[in-house]
Amino acid sequence: MQSKEEAEIIPKDKFYKKRLRNLLRATDEERLYKNGELTAIVFINKLFFLKFATWIANGRYKRKGYTSKCLSKIKKRHPLLFAKVQKGNMPSYIFAKKNDFKRLIKIPKFFGLHPGTLFYWKRNSKK
């Protein structure tokens, strides 16, 4: 479990139920795995921000909702560091490759992300 120094929690807001409904309806998962460039994924009931992450790749930012069925597939397909924090009825999940934690992208509060949102980001490809 992460300490208060490492993670910041955003509580439920007025959009929580609507976003959670959309999360449970969403079924598309293949898009996440196609290119194999996944750096991190966060499936959340509460939002966590890693303080040592500093930026976001604007052009590649995506948001998708997934059911809990995807969690086992994610763990099988990606050798990720897995952190689980139990909050209420649904757990919060933080996934990241072990060596990539220092490179993780900080998602600022003004992006309007709320509990019940799933988001992920990719590494910038070297050209």
C-alpha positions in Angstrom: 0.0 0.0 0.0 1.3 3.5 -0.8 1.9 6.0 1.9 0.2 9.4 2.0 3.5 10.9 0.8 3.5 8.8 -2.4 -0.2 9.0 -3.4 -2.9 11.6 -3.3 -6.5 10.5 -3.1 -9.4 12.3 -4.8 -12.8 11.5 -3.1 -16.1 10.6 -4.8 -17.8 13.5 -6.6 -21.2 14.1 -8.2 -20.1 12.3 -11.4 -19.1 9.1 -9.6 -22.2 7.0 -10.3 -22.4 8.1 -14.0 -18.7 7.3 -14.6 -19.0 4.0 -12.8 -21.9 3.0 -15.0 -19.9 3.9 -18.1 -17.0 1.9 -16.7 -19.1 -1.2 -16.3 -20.7 -0.9 -19.8 -17.3 -0.7 -21.6 -16.1 -3.9 -23.1 -13.3 -3.0 -25.6 -10.0 -4.3 -24.3 -7.9 -5.2 -27.4 -7.0 -1.6 -28.2 -4.9 -1.6 -25.0 -2.7 -4.5 -26.0 -2.2 -4.0 -29.7 1.1 -2.3 -29.9 2.7 -3.7 -26.7 3.9 -0.2 -25.6 1.9 -0.1 -22.5 3.8 1.7 -19.7 1.2 1.9 -17.0 -2.5 1.4 -16.4 -4.6 2.5 -13.4 -8.0 1.0 -12.7 -9.5 3.1 -10.0 -12.2 3.6 -7.5 -10.1 6.4 -6.1 -7.6 8.4 -8.1 -3.9 8.2 -7.2 -1.2 10.6 -8.3 2.5 9.6 -8.0 4.4 12.6 -6.9 7.6 11.7 -8.6 5.9 11.6 -12.0 6.0 14.9 -13.8 4.4 15.1 -17.2 1.8 13.7 -19.6 2.0 12.7 -23.3 -0.8 14.9 -24.5 -1.2 13.3 -28.0 -1.4 9.8 -26.6 -3.7 10.3 -23.7 -6.6 7.9 -23.7 -9.4 7.1 -21.3 -11.3 3.8 -21.4 -13.6 2.0 -19.0 -13.2 -1.8 -18.3 -14.9 -4.4 -16.3 -13.0 -6.3 -13.6 -12.7 -9.3 -16.0 -9.9 -7.4 -17.7 -7.7 -7.4 -14.6 -6.6 -11.0 -14.8 -5.8 -10.6 -18.6 -3.8 -7.5 -17.9 -1.7 -9.3 -15.2 -1.1 -12.3 -17.5 -0.1 -10.3 -20.6 2.1 -7.7 -18.9 4.9 -8.4 -16.2 3.7 -5.4 -14.2 4.3 -4.3 -10.7 0.8 -4.6 -9.1 -0.4 -2.5 -6.2 -3.9 -3.0 -4.8 -5.7 -0.7 -2.3 -9.1 -1.8 -1.0 -11.5 1.1 -0.8 -15.2 0.5 -0.3 -16.8 -2.1 -2.6 -14.3 -1.9 -5.4 -10.6 -2.1 -5.2 -8.2 0.4 -6.7 -5.4 -0.9 -8.9 -2.1 0.6 -10.0 -0.1 -1.1 -12.6 3.4 -0.2 -13.8 6.5 -1.9 -15.1 9.0 -2.3 -12.3 11.7 -0.1 -14.0 9.3 2.6 -15.1 8.0 4.0 -11.9 10.4 7.0 -12.0 9.2 7.7 -15.6 5.5 7.6 -14.9 3.3 10.4 -16.0 1.6 12.6 -13.5 -2.1 13.1 -14.4 -2.9 16.6 -13.2 -6.2 17.3 -11.4 -7.4 19.7 -14.1 -7.7 16.8 -16.5 -11.0 16.1 -14.8 -10.4 12.5 -14.0 -12.8 11.0 -11.5 -13.2 7.7 -9.6 -14.5 5.0 -12.0 -12.1 6.1 -14.7 -9.5 3.9 -16.3 -6.6 5.6 -18.0 -3.2 4.6 -19.4 -0.3 6.1 -21.2 2.6 5.0 -23.4 6.3 5.7 -23.6 7.4 8.2 -26.2 8.9 6.2 -29.0 12.5 7.0 -30.0 12.8 8.2 -33.6 
